[in-house]
Amino acid sequence: MLGWALTFLIIALIAAVLGFGGLAAGAATIAKVLFVVFLVLFLVSLVAGVRRPIG
């Protein structure tokens, strides 16, 4: 998921440099949403891993 967020971030940066404002804004929004989803899933898995007993 983090890889997809970085991909859309790179697409947004390239589109912004080339002057495609609408495309850049859309890709940046998608990158932000994917990054937030990644963070939420990461924190959930981190908490679930701490709660599980070892052994």
LINRA-V54396 format. One record per helix or strand. SS is the DSSP state (~ for helix, > for strand). FROM is the first residue (numbers start at 1). LEN is the number of residues. If there is no record, write none. Layout:
ss = <SS	SS>
from = <FROM	FROM>
len = <LEN	LEN>
This chain:
ss = <~	~>
from = <2	21>
len = <17	31>
